[in-house]
Amino acid sequence: MVNSNSQGGILPTLRSMRTPVAFLFPAIFILGVSAVCQQASSSAPPPVHLTAEQDHQRTMDLLHITALRRGADGNANSPNAANYDDSKVAPFTLPDPLQLKNGKKVKTAKVWWSKRRPEIVEDFDREIYGRVPANTPKINWEVVSTTNEKNGDVPVVTKKLIGHVDNSSYPLVKVDIQLTLSTPANAAGPVRSSWNLASVLNSSRPCENASRPNR
């Protein structure tokens, strides 16, 4: 989870970005990721520079995806047009959140925490969010500025942070995550958050579509 309030520290991790949260003007996160190529001063192979198409194909190959399903078409006359008519939706039944995959009912909190909840998390990992690698690098967060301002008519405290990603496994690529966090100035405790993610290239030494070579 993201622990944040209008006075305290912020310690978001990559895994916390997968947590679904409601948006009731709580906290607003805006993230930008910048990558900078370092001079080749080590024995590691240099970063591979790819076109957008090559990078896309490389990602599909790594994930063993041979083809992508075509998305909905905005043209109403297209055979792949987006459907907004409920009557055309095939019948479906949502899974019972209090029933295990083996058909047994969840009757105690212990069964929920030890069995059913992990089943649901696994479904979200596999079908919705994707899996977090076991060796996700550590991120060290640094607060670079704090500003009192307003979001519309709501007083907020806006903090700008930089997350320095541990690149010890491949020093030739430096990755910094620029994060802007706005929380209600009058919040009495932790608040929920809404995330916006953007990719930002460093203008000094851009490392566009650079990646660590496959091994």
Buried (B, 14 or more C-beta within 10 A) or exposed (E): EBEBBBEEEBEBBBEBBBBEBEEEBBBBBBBBBBBBBBEEEEEBEBBBEBEEEEBEEBEEEEEEEEEEEEEEEEEEEEEEEEEEEEEEEEEEEEEEEEEBEEEEEBEEEEBBEEBBEEBEEEEEEEEEBEEEEEEEBEBEBEEEEEEEEEBEEEEBBBBBBBBBBEBEEBEBBBBBBBBBBBBBBEBEEBBBBBBEEEEEBBEEEEBBBBBBEEE
